[in-house]
């Protein structure tokens, strides 16, 4: 193994002491690690130094660009109008991408969406899509571009040649306690979004018990950094800081969330899911040049919902990616759990809490989520919320329905869900969904 042309420990010491590193030094660390000339233990030490000392904007820009150029980028210059993507930092029941992408595409804006899988208590868009029989998320770049040209929407997983350096570094961050570093988060998220070729990015930065960022101030800080850095790369960008103290929508679980997404496109979805889809989509239409402002964009999206165009584009997307489009009419074609069970309130009052973290953890025990990326999931299982924060409930009235296939851990799951649902005598205000908008 050839040694790097510089001494990594010198750069580790510089960053440990809070010094700024230039592009050449950062490139040496990233490229040396990905080539195998810098060992894991030195890269781990470097990441920990960044965790404590941070990076200034110039370092973050250079680091993001180095990650971006570690692999191939998708060339979307052949599309007639600007493409726009959305990125969520993840949460429980966060299915917004699934109705959002075809709905926005139905208005004329191309949506290139590279999504991820669920890990721990947060769900993954790819897992949800794969619960549709035959749906293919493993597309080549050529297939991805072809679908965007013909249907204006495509949803796939990250390929091996898109930002490979980030994939290697993230795996190391995951086991070294350095995931929560702002500069490393920004570099990781933005390098992948830039590689997609989208000219505009709408960020959904979630905060609360079920989110990566539990504290609103931390979420706002990350949102500001993502928007500022995206603009340095000449991309239109906005970030919505949204609530994740309770699940989004009324379903948690892959197949159940597909059903709810289809229901939303039929105009029958829960209000919070529709509201966030319209708000995110309104910005996407503005960035795509379809509307002059967000309000006009939201009006266009409501029209597309009302006339069925959004649903039709979802149907076309499913068929184009190998799935069975008949799921739109026949939910029995989707994976369905063998058993259901209602959880009932022990006393009357008002729902004060539907702890998203506990509900997400219970979904993992049920088999709807995974602890490791190679773990298998059960697409049929999950939960249906019958009540949410602010709702009145009577003693003996159901607050949640469990869809399950196996009885293992069922008692623990029920206990977690009862802990998640806090009922008190006094009424409580329903929480705001969109907490802040960063432009």
Buried (B, 14 or more C-beta within 10 A) or exposed (E): EEEBEBEBEEBBEBBBEEEEBEBEBBBBBBBBBBEEBBEBEBBBBBBBBBBEBBBEEEBBBBBBBBBBBBBBBBEBEEBEEBBBBBBBBBBBBBBBBBBBBBBBBBBBBBBBBBBBBBBBBBBBBBBBBBBBBEBBBEBEBEBBBBBBBEBBBBBBBBBEEBBBBBBBBBEBBEEBEBBEBBBBBBBBBBBBBBBBBBBBBBBBBBBBBBBBBBEBEBBBBBBBBBBBBBEBBEBBBBBBBBBBBBBBBBBBBBBBBBBBBBBBBBEEBBEBBBBBBBBBBBBBBBBBBBBEEBEBBBBBBBEBBEEBBBBBBBBBBBBBBEBBBEBBEEBEBBBBBEEEBEBBBEEEBBBBBBBBBBBBBBBBBBBBBBEEEEEEBBBBBBBBBBBBBBBEBEEEBBBBBBBBBEEEBBEEBBEBBBEBBBBEEEEBEEBEBBBBBBE
